[in-house]
């Protein structure tokens, strides 16, 4: 049960509503509630729920829930297909545009922070690294990197920890690849992101540590009993993205006899608790989200 009043959307057809929080916090149930309240439809922002054949492992919404409210971007990829945050943005953009064209609010729900960030604020404008240039910079002493950064982008140099070689090297790399200033790219993106943030609304579901761990334990047992072991046994070749799914490695170890069923469950629970902690840290940085206590 949510113990705080949920913030409502401004009257804009382009508005997005985000349901965020750690794994097992209750995002799917709240998404259903908000979809009814706001005349919306639910859009997936969980990296693993995009995949077919991982429905139990990823705790995807049930068929019964999907029948209540239209759900989008669930079970749309083969496990052999790779995807990243930019790929997700390409998938989700036409979905939210189509919902807006019908006057429906997109209820974006999931726990993949970077995917949500790309949709809410746009992708980072910084270019990807170039291995050859990075190797060239790595060969230079730190003082040379600092001097070059001060020459090309004194603003970025002033706000960079110049004792941290990785930070200095990355800022200089951006300048050299883009042909401009790293500081200008960052500042322009932050200004645009601030404008986008004004139309965002969302909820971060907060649970007490003991409550969340209990829910993780229950969900893990239900997952194993409900068919996740059979899912993994049936998987063929999988993309690197899928390899990162919590439970995949553990169930594979169970299937080949390296661990037993109780050990498998405990390993999954421990990995899920660690992941939930990282998610909480990520989402608490998003100050535009309204925290709602659940319990």
Backbone bond lengths (Angstrom), bond angles and torsions (degrees), N, CA, C in turn:
res aa  C-N    CA-C-N  psi(-1)  N-CA   C-N-CA  omega(-1)  CA-C   N-CA-C  phi
1 X - - - 1.470 - - 1.521 109.09 -
2 X 1.335 117.24 133.52 1.446 121.64 178.26 1.526 109.52 -81.69
3 X 1.327 116.42 135.82 1.452 119.80 -173.73 1.520 112.90 -109.15
4 X 1.306 118.04 21.42 1.462 120.32 177.92 1.514 108.72 -144.14
5 X 1.316 115.38 153.97 1.457 119.38 177.51 1.519 109.53 -68.46
6 X 1.336 115.64 131.06 1.453 120.13 -178.67 1.513 110.30 -81.84
7 X 1.335 118.42 134.29 1.460 121.03 179.02 1.516 110.52 -67.45
8 X 1.332 115.90 144.67 1.457 120.62 -179.78 1.527 110.89 -101.40
9 X 1.312 114.85 163.87 1.457 120.97 -178.88 1.513 112.47 -80.61
10 X 1.329 118.14 150.18 1.460 120.32 168.12 1.520 108.86 -69.98
11 X 1.324 119.42 158.40 1.469 121.35 -177.51 1.520 111.66 -75.34
12 X 1.303 117.57 77.87 1.459 121.45 -179.20 1.520 109.10 -138.50
13 X 1.329 118.90 128.48 1.459 120.34 180.00 1.521 112.88 -68.95
14 X 1.337 116.93 -13.89 1.450 119.83 -179.59 1.525 111.70 -93.05
15 X 1.311 117.85 1.54 1.446 120.64 -176.04 1.523 111.97 -69.68
16 X 1.301 114.28 146.98 1.453 122.16 174.88 1.524 107.61 -118.75
17 X 1.322 116.51 146.80 1.460 120.53 176.79 1.523 107.58 -124.16
18 X 1.323 115.42 124.60 1.454 121.11 -174.51 1.529 110.65 -106.94
19 X 1.326 116.07 133.79 1.460 122.98 172.48 1.519 106.30 -113.10
20 X 1.326 116.08 109.15 1.463 121.36 -174.60 1.526 109.98 -121.01
21 X 1.315 115.21 166.98 1.448 119.87 177.01 1.513 110.60 150.73
22 X 1.326 116.84 172.38 1.460 120.00 -179.26 1.519 111.77 -70.53
23 X 1.301 115.82 162.46 1.446 121.38 177.55 1.527 110.77 -57.49
24 X 1.319 116.15 139.92 1.472 124.38 178.98 1.520 113.81 73.43
25 X 1.333 117.92 11.44 1.468 120.59 -178.72 1.526 112.77 -77.85
26 X 1.336 117.59 -20.03 1.457 120.51 -178.26 1.515 113.81 110.02
27 X 1.329 117.24 27.95 1.467 121.09 -176.73 1.532 112.03 -64.56
28 X 1.328 116.78 -42.08 1.457 119.35 -176.23 1.526 111.78 -63.37
29 X 1.321 116.80 -41.55 1.469 120.25 179.98 1.523 110.84 -65.35
30 X 1.335 117.06 -42.26 1.458 119.79 178.90 1.521 110.88 -67.81
31 X 1.321 117.46 -35.22 1.460 120.43 177.95 1.528 110.67 -60.83
32 X 1.313 117.22 -40.46 1.465 120.34 176.78 1.526 110.87 -62.06
33 X 1.338 116.28 -43.93 1.464 120.42 179.47 1.519 111.31 -61.27
34 X 1.344 117.06 -45.09 1.451 120.49 -176.97 1.535 111.06 -71.65
35 X 1.322 117.53 -33.23 1.461 119.83 178.01 1.527 110.43 -63.62
36 X 1.312 116.33 -39.70 1.471 119.31 176.65 1.526 110.51 -66.56
37 X 1.311 116.43 -43.15 1.456 121.04 -174.75 1.522 111.84 -68.70
38 X 1.327 117.15 -35.41 1.460 121.05 -172.65 1.524 113.41 -106.67
39 X 1.326 116.56 8.43 1.465 120.59 -176.58 1.522 109.38 54.73
40 X 1.319 114.46 52.97 1.451 119.62 -176.93 1.510 112.88 -118.34
41 X 1.324 114.70 179.31 1.453 122.76 175.25 1.526 107.79 -130.34
42 X 1.309 116.70 152.46 1.464 122.14 -169.61 1.529 110.10 -94.71
43 X 1.330 114.83 133.27 1.469 121.82 -178.98 1.525 108.62 -122.66
44 X 1.306 116.64 127.74 1.454 122.64 -175.99 1.527 112.73 -73.45
45 X 1.338 115.55 136.34 1.469 121.69 172.27 1.527 109.85 -132.68
46 X 1.329 115.42 36.17 1.461 121.37 175.35 1.527 107.92 -111.68
47 X 1.318 116.58 124.78 1.461 120.82 -173.22 1.524 112.20 -58.61
48 X 1.322 118.22 -37.32 1.460 120.03 -173.88 1.528 112.80 -88.19
49 X 1.321 117.39 -23.85 1.456 119.46 177.19 1.532 111.75 -74.96
50 X 1.317 117.65 -7.20 1.464 121.18 172.52 1.524 111.35 -68.25
51 X 1.335 117.76 -20.20 1.459 121.50 -168.98 1.522 113.68 -95.99
52 X 1.320 114.84 139.99 1.456 121.83 170.11 1.528 109.39 -74.00
53 X 1.308 115.74 145.27 1.458 119.91 176.89 1.503 114.79 83.91
54 X 1.332 117.90 3.19 1.464 121.60 177.80 1.532 110.86 -122.95
55 X 1.311 117.43 21.63 1.459 120.43 -172.45 1.524 112.42 -61.16
56 X 1.325 117.75 -42.01 1.468 119.66 179.37 1.525 110.86 -74.34
57 X 1.323 117.16 -43.78 1.460 120.69 -178.21 1.523 111.27 -61.55
58 X 1.325 116.96 -37.66 1.469 121.46 -176.13 1.523 113.26 -92.58
59 X 1.344 116.67 0.88 1.481 121.21 -178.62 1.521 111.25 55.63
60 X 1.326 116.04 45.10 1.463 120.92 177.92 1.528 109.92 -67.07
61 X 1.336 117.53 154.86 1.470 119.89 177.95 1.528 111.45 -55.46
62 X 1.321 115.19 145.27 1.462 120.41 -178.48 1.529 110.97 -71.48
63 X 1.320 115.94 164.75 1.464 120.48 176.11 1.526 110.63 -61.28
64 X 1.322 115.83 -35.22 1.468 119.55 179.49 1.526 110.82 -63.40
65 X 1.334 116.82 -43.86 1.466 119.99 178.78 1.523 111.04 -66.27
66 X 1.322 117.25 -39.33 1.459 120.42 -179.70 1.524 111.53 -66.20
67 X 1.330 115.61 -25.86 1.462 119.12 178.57 1.527 111.99 -76.44
68 X 1.331 117.05 -20.68 1.465 120.69 -178.80 1.524 112.18 -77.61
69 X 1.335 116.10 -42.07 1.470 123.56 -177.20 1.525 107.35 -137.24
70 X 1.333 119.11 139.29 1.467 119.39 176.20 1.535 111.71 -58.11
71 X 1.323 115.96 133.01 1.466 123.63 177.25 1.524 108.55 -117.00
72 X 1.332 116.49 142.31 1.460 121.65 -177.51 1.529 110.86 -125.09
73 X 1.321 115.95 146.27 1.467 124.77 174.97 1.526 112.87 66.80
74 X 1.301 116.51 35.53 1.458 121.81 170.14 1.525 108.32 -108.48
75 X 1.340 116.55 133.51 1.471 122.04 176.36 1.527 112.01 56.70
76 X 1.329 116.42 45.71 1.468 120.02 -176.87 1.525 113.04 -106.92
77 X 1.328 117.92 -9.52 1.461 120.53 -177.79 1.529 110.52 -117.31
78 X 1.313 115.30 148.88 1.457 120.93 169.49 1.527 108.87 -74.76
79 X 1.345 118.34 144.07 1.470 119.53 177.86 1.526 114.04 -58.47
80 X 1.325 117.13 -17.47 1.467 120.12 178.72 1.520 112.82 -82.96
81 X 1.341 117.57 -9.11 1.465 121.34 -178.36 1.527 110.71 -89.29
82 X 1.303 116.63 129.63 1.447 120.60 175.09 1.520 111.26 -85.34
83 X 1.315 116.28 156.05 1.464 121.02 176.35 1.514 108.39 -154.83
84 X 1.329 115.73 152.98 1.453 121.70 174.13 1.518 107.79 -134.76
85 X 1.331 116.70 -172.76 1.465 120.11 -175.83 1.519 111.92 -61.62
86 X 1.329 118.17 -38.50 1.459 120.19 178.42 1.524 110.88 -67.90
87 X 1.318 116.50 -39.31 1.450 119.86 176.18 1.520 111.50 -62.85
88 X 1.330 116.09 -39.74 1.466 119.23 176.39 1.528 110.50 -62.90
89 X 1.321 117.34 -41.87 1.466 120.23 179.84 1.517 110.95 -60.11
90 X 1.339 116.76 -38.37 1.465 119.79 178.01 1.533 111.17 -66.95
91 X 1.320 117.29 -32.91 1.460 120.61 178.16 1.527 111.85 -73.24
92 X 1.336 115.84 -43.23 1.464 119.19 -169.42 1.527 112.89 -82.49
93 X 1.316 118.37 -27.78 1.466 120.10 -175.38 1.528 113.03 -57.82
94 X 1.333 119.91 -49.26 1.469 117.80 178.44 1.522 113.44 -65.43
95 X 1.329 116.92 -26.25 1.467 119.45 178.51 1.521 110.59 -67.73
96 X 1.332 117.51 -49.06 1.465 119.19 -178.38 1.527 110.98 -69.38
97 X 1.328 117.03 -31.24 1.468 119.27 176.45 1.525 110.65 -66.79
98 X 1.316 117.30 -39.20 1.463 120.48 179.27 1.526 110.81 -67.97
99 X 1.331 117.52 -39.11 1.463 120.23 177.12 1.529 110.12 -63.04
100 X 1.332 116.99 -43.69 1.463 120.55 179.57 1.529 110.71 -61.66
101 X 1.343 116.81 -36.43 1.472 119.90 -179.52 1.520 111.55 -65.43
102 X 1.341 116.49 -22.77 1.466 120.37 177.83 1.524 111.99 -99.43
103 X 1.337 117.18 5.69 1.448 120.63 179.73 1.503 114.10 75.76
104 X 1.331 117.80 20.25 1.453 122.75 -179.52 1.530 110.10 -99.37
105 X 1.315 115.77 142.18 1.464 120.88 175.77 1.525 108.88 -83.97
106 X 1.317 116.32 132.33 1.462 121.11 175.92 1.524 108.75 -82.39
107 X 1.315 116.98 117.59 1.465 123.04 175.87 1.524 106.40 -96.01
108 X 1.317 116.12 99.28 1.461 122.10 -175.50 1.520 108.69 -88.22
109 X 1.324 117.63 120.89 1.455 118.98 -177.42 1.520 111.13 -136.36
110 X 1.311 115.05 139.46 1.460 120.57 179.54 1.511 110.43 161.93
111 X 1.316 114.73 173.88 1.455 119.25 -176.61 1.511 114.80 -115.94
112 X 1.337 117.45 8.97 1.470 120.74 -179.60 1.522 108.73 -88.25
113 X 1.325 115.43 96.03 1.461 121.12 -170.57 1.508 114.55 -56.67
114 X 1.326 118.02 -43.06 1.463 119.80 -177.07 1.525 110.94 -68.87
115 X 1.316 117.51 -37.17 1.463 120.30 176.57 1.527 109.90 -60.73
116 X 1.326 116.27 -46.52 1.455 120.85 178.92 1.525 111.22 -62.64
117 X 1.322 116.68 -39.58 1.467 121.59 -179.23 1.526 111.09 -63.82
118 X 1.326 117.03 -41.11 1.467 120.07 179.09 1.520 110.43 -62.36
119 X 1.336 117.34 -38.08 1.456 120.31 -179.76 1.518 111.45 -75.59
120 X 1.320 117.56 -41.06 1.463 120.37 -175.04 1.524 112.80 -76.36
121 X 1.329 117.94 -38.41 1.456 120.98 -173.04 1.527 114.39 -121.95
122 X 1.325 116.52 -6.11 1.449 119.64 -178.27 1.520 111.24 90.40
123 X 1.320 117.58 156.34 1.463 121.04 179.73 1.516 111.95 -69.41
124 X 1.290 115.11 155.76 1.462 120.12 176.96 1.517 109.93 -61.74
125 X 1.339 117.63 139.35 1.463 120.16 179.85 1.523 112.50 -81.61
126 X 1.310 117.42 -6.47 1.465 119.83 -175.69 1.525 110.06 -73.00
127 X 1.315 118.07 133.09 1.468 120.45 -177.92 1.518 110.97 -70.00
128 X 1.330 116.95 153.10 1.469 119.02 175.79 1.515 110.47 -66.21
129 X 1.311 115.57 158.98 1.455 120.10 -178.86 1.517 112.79 -71.43
130 X 1.314 114.77 157.44 1.465 121.35 174.70 1.527 107.54 -113.73
131 X 1.326 117.76 117.49 1.469 120.33 -174.48 1.529 113.86 -54.27
132 X 1.329 117.69 -39.95 1.462 119.11 -177.98 1.522 111.41 -66.85
133 X 1.331 116.52 -41.99 1.459 120.07 177.95 1.522 110.71 -67.25
134 X 1.311 116.44 -40.34 1.467 119.49 179.42 1.518 110.98 -61.86
135 X 1.326 116.60 -41.09 1.462 120.36 178.08 1.523 110.62 -63.51
136 X 1.319 115.77 -38.76 1.475 120.30 178.51 1.528 110.89 -63.35
137 X 1.335 116.55 -43.17 1.462 119.98 179.70 1.521 111.69 -68.78
138 X 1.334 116.39 -34.91 1.459 119.97 -179.75 1.526 111.55 -63.93
139 X 1.308 116.18 -25.13 1.476 119.69 -178.82 1.521 112.50 -78.97
140 X 1.324 117.75 -11.26 1.463 121.34 -177.23 1.525 110.76 -92.65
141 X 1.315 118.32 148.35 1.465 120.59 175.01 1.522 110.71 -67.84
142 X 1.328 116.51 153.97 1.455 121.34 -176.49 1.520 111.93 -57.72
143 X 1.323 117.88 -39.80 1.467 119.50 -177.69 1.530 112.12 -62.82
144 X 1.341 117.32 -31.68 1.459 120.38 176.54 1.529 110.82 -69.82
145 X 1.329 115.98 -39.40 1.460 119.95 178.12 1.525 110.66 -63.70
146 X 1.323 116.29 -42.80 1.466 120.98 -179.80 1.529 109.92 -63.28
147 X 1.327 117.20 -44.61 1.465 120.85 -179.78 1.524 110.95 -61.73
148 X 1.326 116.94 -41.29 1.461 120.06 -179.71 1.527 110.94 -68.46
149 X 1.328 117.11 -39.55 1.462 119.62 178.82 1.523 110.62 -65.52
150 X 1.313 117.48 -41.33 1.473 120.43 176.79 1.523 111.41 -60.93
151 X 1.313 115.83 -33.45 1.472 120.20 179.76 1.528 110.95 -72.41
152 X 1.342 116.95 -44.83 1.470 120.91 -173.89 1.526 113.39 -84.60
153 X 1.332 116.57 -32.51 1.470 119.18 -174.73 1.527 109.41 -152.25
154 X 1.344 116.93 78.21 1.466 119.63 -177.97 1.528 113.01 -63.03
155 X 1.315 117.63 -29.18 1.473 119.88 178.90 1.525 110.20 -64.91
156 X 1.326 115.97 -47.62 1.476 119.19 179.58 1.523 110.44 -67.17
157 X 1.314 117.05 -36.72 1.466 119.99 178.17 1.524 111.15 -61.54
158 X 1.344 116.56 -37.88 1.459 120.47 -177.61 1.528 112.35 -67.74
159 X 1.326 117.26 -24.98 1.466 118.79 -178.38 1.531 112.60 -110.24
160 X 1.300 116.57 15.02 1.463 122.00 177.75 1.521 109.09 -107.69
161 X 1.320 116.43 141.47 1.467 120.91 173.23 1.523 107.10 -71.23
162 X 1.302 115.86 101.29 1.462 120.62 -173.54 1.526 112.77 -73.73
163 X 1.317 116.89 -4.02 1.466 120.09 173.90 1.519 111.48 -87.84
164 X 1.332 115.60 -12.78 1.467 120.47 -178.04 1.518 108.91 -96.15
165 X 1.302 115.61 106.11 1.466 120.57 -174.28 1.528 111.45 -59.92
166 X 1.329 117.76 -40.06 1.460 120.94 -177.41 1.520 111.05 -63.07
167 X 1.326 117.48 -42.51 1.464 120.85 179.48 1.524 111.39 -65.02
168 X 1.329 115.78 -44.82 1.463 120.34 -178.86 1.527 110.08 -64.09
169 X 1.324 115.75 -45.54 1.463 120.38 -177.95 1.529 110.98 -63.11
170 X 1.337 117.14 -40.86 1.469 119.68 -179.18 1.528 110.86 -67.13
171 X 1.315 117.79 -43.12 1.467 120.08 179.14 1.521 110.94 -61.90
172 X 1.321 116.59 -42.43 1.458 120.36 178.83 1.532 110.67 -67.16
173 X 1.309 116.43 -40.31 1.462 120.88 177.92 1.523 110.90 -58.70
174 X 1.325 117.80 -43.56 1.468 121.94 179.17 1.524 110.51 -61.07
175 X 1.327 116.38 -43.42 1.468 120.08 178.60 1.524 111.22 -60.29
176 X 1.316 116.40 -44.80 1.456 120.24 -175.16 1.528 111.39 -71.50
177 X 1.340 117.84 -37.51 1.464 120.35 -179.49 1.524 111.13 -72.90
178 X 1.329 116.25 -43.08 1.467 120.22 -174.94 1.523 112.96 -80.31
179 X 1.319 116.84 -24.15 1.451 120.18 -175.26 1.516 112.63 76.87
180 X 1.338 116.65 9.38 1.460 121.55 178.78 1.514 110.16 -130.92
181 X 1.324 114.87 -156.25 1.455 119.96 -179.36 1.521 110.49 -101.46
182 X 1.306 115.68 133.21 1.462 120.88 175.25 1.529 110.24 -58.94
183 X 1.312 117.14 -39.03 1.471 121.40 -178.98 1.518 111.49 -62.50
184 X 1.333 117.71 -38.69 1.471 120.48 178.90 1.524 110.67 -65.70
185 X 1.327 116.49 -42.93 1.464 119.85 178.83 1.526 110.84 -60.56
186 X 1.321 116.22 -46.40 1.466 120.27 -179.94 1.525 111.40 -63.30
187 X 1.335 116.81 -46.90 1.471 120.66 -175.42 1.523 111.31 -65.66
188 X 1.322 116.16 -42.13 1.465 118.69 179.77 1.521 111.06 -64.57
189 X 1.336 116.39 -39.90 1.465 119.70 178.85 1.527 110.84 -66.01
190 X 1.326 116.47 -41.76 1.463 119.42 -179.41 1.526 111.74 -64.39
191 X 1.326 117.14 -37.10 1.461 119.87 176.86 1.527 111.13 -65.63
192 X 1.334 116.42 -43.27 1.465 119.90 178.39 1.522 110.76 -65.69
193 X 1.335 116.32 -39.93 1.466 120.54 179.88 1.518 111.09 -64.58
194 X 1.325 117.03 -36.72 1.464 120.16 178.52 1.521 110.73 -63.69
195 X 1.333 116.84 -37.95 1.454 119.85 176.73 1.515 112.20 -65.99
196 X 1.336 116.59 -39.62 1.464 120.13 177.42 1.521 110.48 -66.15
197 X 1.335 116.13 -37.86 1.463 120.30 -176.18 1.519 112.19 -61.92
198 X 1.343 116.93 -27.50 1.463 120.62 -177.55 1.523 111.85 -62.35
199 X 1.343 118.08 -26.24 1.462 119.30 -178.69 1.530 112.17 -101.47
200 X 1.315 116.97 7.27 1.459 120.14 -179.04 1.522 110.76 -90.53
201 X 1.292 115.95 143.54 1.449 122.07 169.09 1.519 107.31 -135.95
202 X 1.299 116.16 148.27 1.449 117.65 179.88 1.505 112.68 -172.78
203 X 1.310 114.79 167.01 1.451 122.89 -176.88 1.521 109.72 -127.01
204 X 1.302 115.59 133.11 1.460 122.05 171.25 1.524 107.47 -104.92
205 X 1.321 117.03 118.91 1.464 121.09 -179.32 1.517 109.05 -83.76
206 X 1.316 115.66 121.16 1.457 122.07 -179.30 1.526 109.98 -110.24
207 X 1.306 116.98 131.38 1.462 122.14 175.66 1.520 109.63 -129.45
208 X 1.308 116.07 150.96 1.456 120.81 174.28 1.518 110.29 -62.20
209 X 1.307 116.81 150.35 1.460 121.26 -175.33 1.533 112.30 -57.68
210 X 1.325 117.21 -45.44 1.464 119.54 -179.10 1.528 111.15 -63.75
211 X 1.325 116.34 -42.91 1.465 121.14 179.30 1.527 110.59 -62.24
212 X 1.327 116.63 -46.20 1.457 120.11 -178.40 1.526 110.75 -63.54
213 X 1.327 117.02 -43.39 1.462 119.89 -179.87 1.525 110.99 -63.79
214 X 1.324 116.48 -36.84 1.466 120.16 176.84 1.528 110.24 -62.88
215 X 1.315 116.97 -44.62 1.466 121.29 179.51 1.531 111.29 -64.73
216 X 1.323 117.05 -38.03 1.461 120.94 176.76 1.526 110.11 -61.83
217 X 1.334 115.49 -42.34 1.459 119.48 178.74 1.518 112.15 -62.57
218 X 1.320 116.76 -45.48 1.461 120.70 179.51 1.525 110.87 -63.13
219 X 1.328 116.33 -42.64 1.454 119.04 -177.74 1.519 111.38 -67.57
220 X 1.324 117.19 -37.70 1.461 120.23 178.71 1.523 110.85 -61.96
221 X 1.324 116.66 -45.46 1.462 119.61 179.47 1.524 110.80 -64.10
222 X 1.330 117.10 -42.05 1.466 120.37 179.21 1.527 110.72 -64.36
223 X 1.328 116.56 -36.75 1.456 121.77 179.04 1.530 110.78 -63.17
224 X 1.319 116.02 -46.87 1.461 119.76 -178.70 1.523 111.70 -68.07
225 X 1.333 115.97 -38.04 1.461 119.79 178.89 1.525 111.92 -73.96
226 X 1.324 116.61 -26.15 1.457 120.59 -171.27 1.509 116.25 -90.54
227 X 1.315 118.73 -1.49 1.453 119.03 175.73 1.513 116.61 127.55
228 X 1.349 118.70 2.99 1.462 119.51 -178.48 1.524 111.77 -65.09
229 X 1.325 117.02 -34.42 1.469 119.60 179.64 1.520 109.89 -64.40
230 X 1.328 116.09 -43.41 1.461 120.63 178.47 1.527 111.41 -66.02
231 X 1.342 116.85 -35.70 1.470 120.34 176.23 1.515 110.98 -58.24
232 X 1.327 116.17 -49.21 1.465 119.85 -176.43 1.518 110.70 -68.03
233 X 1.313 117.04 -36.69 1.467 120.46 178.79 1.527 110.94 -62.56
234 X 1.326 116.13 -31.18 1.469 120.56 -177.28 1.525 113.36 -87.43
235 X 1.332 117.89 -8.96 1.459 120.52 -177.46 1.522 111.24 -69.20
236 X 1.299 115.52 140.26 1.450 120.10 171.34 1.524 109.34 -97.03
237 X 1.319 115.98 -135.09 1.465 120.82 177.75 1.525 109.55 -68.01
238 X 1.329 116.43 136.59 1.459 119.85 -178.96 1.525 110.01 -125.59
239 X 1.325 114.78 153.55 1.464 121.73 179.04 1.530 110.19 -74.23
240 X 1.336 117.68 160.24 1.466 120.42 177.03 1.523 113.24 -55.01
241 X 1.341 117.64 -33.80 1.458 119.77 178.09 1.518 110.61 -59.25
242 X 1.318 117.16 -45.79 1.463 121.99 -177.86 1.530 110.88 -66.66
243 X 1.311 116.73 -34.03 1.468 120.22 179.58 1.534 112.17 -57.59
244 X 1.341 116.00 -23.79 1.465 120.12 -177.81 1.527 112.97 -84.30
245 X 1.316 117.99 -5.22 1.466 120.60 -176.90 1.518 110.87 -64.11
246 X 1.319 116.55 128.41 1.462 120.57 177.87 1.518 109.00 -63.15
247 X 1.316 116.23 129.55 1.452 122.35 -179.95 1.511 113.34 104.98
248 X 1.323 117.24 -24.82 1.463 120.15 -178.27 1.531 110.86 -63.32
249 X 1.307 116.40 -53.87 1.469 119.84 -178.55 1.522 111.25 -64.28
250 X 1.338 115.93 -40.29 1.456 119.85 -177.68 1.527 111.49 -65.49
251 X 1.331 116.81 -42.47 1.467 119.61 179.74 1.522 110.77 -69.58
252 X 1.313 116.89 -36.15 1.470 118.64 175.01 1.526 110.60 -60.10
253 X 1.334 116.72 -40.56 1.468 119.91 177.77 1.522 111.05 -64.21
254 X 1.327 115.78 -37.31 1.464 120.05 176.47 1.520 110.74 -63.65
255 X 1.317 116.91 -43.68 1.462 121.22 -175.88 1.529 112.83 -64.57
256 X 1.324 117.46 -30.30 1.476 119.56 179.55 1.516 112.51 -96.05
257 X 1.333 116.64 6.10 1.453 120.53 174.17 1.514 115.81 83.58
258 X 1.339 117.64 12.50 1.475 119.23 179.73 1.522 111.64 -74.60
259 X 1.319 117.56 -29.02 1.459 122.86 177.78 1.519 108.22 -136.96
260 X 1.343 116.51 163.40 1.457 119.26 177.52 1.531 109.74 -98.67
261 X 1.318 116.20 178.80 1.464 121.68 -174.58 1.533 112.49 -61.27
262 X 1.356 120.25 -47.37 1.472 119.20 177.86 1.525 112.89 -61.89
263 X 1.329 117.79 -39.09 1.469 120.14 178.54 1.524 110.43 -63.92
264 X 1.318 115.58 -41.65 1.467 120.20 178.62 1.518 110.33 -58.35
265 X 1.331 116.86 -47.92 1.463 120.89 -178.93 1.517 111.31 -60.98
266 X 1.331 117.03 -44.17 1.468 119.87 -177.91 1.520 111.86 -66.71
267 X 1.327 117.53 -37.49 1.467 120.35 177.68 1.524 111.01 -65.18
268 X 1.322 116.86 -40.90 1.465 120.29 178.71 1.521 110.48 -65.85
269 X 1.317 116.84 -43.08 1.468 120.33 179.61 1.528 110.69 -61.28
270 X 1.325 116.86 -43.82 1.470 120.22 -179.30 1.525 110.96 -64.29
271 X 1.342 116.90 -45.14 1.467 120.38 179.44 1.524 110.94 -63.98
272 X 1.321 117.09 -36.93 1.469 120.71 -179.73 1.520 110.61 -69.49
273 X 1.325 117.65 -39.13 1.477 120.05 177.27 1.527 110.62 -62.51
274 X 1.329 117.19 -40.86 1.470 120.08 178.48 1.527 110.97 -65.05
275 X 1.320 116.13 -40.71 1.468 120.43 178.72 1.525 110.62 -64.91
276 X 1.324 116.80 -42.12 1.464 120.63 179.30 1.523 110.99 -60.87
277 X 1.312 117.11 -37.39 1.464 120.37 178.34 1.522 111.08 -64.67
278 X 1.331 117.19 -40.93 1.468 120.65 177.84 1.532 110.46 -65.91
279 X 1.327 116.61 -39.00 1.467 119.82 178.08 1.528 111.12 -62.77
280 X 1.328 116.88 -43.89 1.461 119.89 179.92 1.523 110.61 -59.53
281 X 1.329 116.80 -42.81 1.462 120.72 179.09 1.529 110.57 -62.18
282 X 1.321 116.73 -42.64 1.475 121.13 -179.31 1.523 110.90 -62.63
283 X 1.329 116.58 -52.49 1.458 120.11 -172.45 1.526 112.94 -72.19
284 X 1.299 118.22 -26.46 1.463 120.03 178.49 1.522 111.62 -69.09
285 X 1.330 117.21 -17.18 1.470 120.09 175.33 1.524 111.70 -76.95
286 X 1.337 116.95 -17.85 1.464 121.06 -178.54 1.522 108.72 -85.50
287 X 1.315 116.48 90.06 1.469 121.54 -170.81 1.524 112.90 -69.56
288 X 1.325 119.03 -15.27 1.456 121.17 179.01 1.544 112.18 -77.42
289 X 1.323 117.19 -13.49 1.453 121.50 177.77 1.535 109.86 -79.15
290 X 1.324 116.96 137.18 1.462 122.01 175.80 1.524 109.09 -91.56
291 X 1.321 116.75 121.85 1.460 120.71 -179.07 1.513 110.90 -77.00
292 X 1.316 116.63 134.86 1.455 122.52 179.05 1.524 107.90 -127.18
293 X 1.324 116.91 124.10 1.460 121.52 178.60 1.519 108.92 -78.33
294 X 1.321 116.22 135.04 1.457 121.36 178.73 1.517 108.27 -123.00
295 X 1.311 115.84 148.66 1.449 118.59 179.87 1.498 111.57 161.13
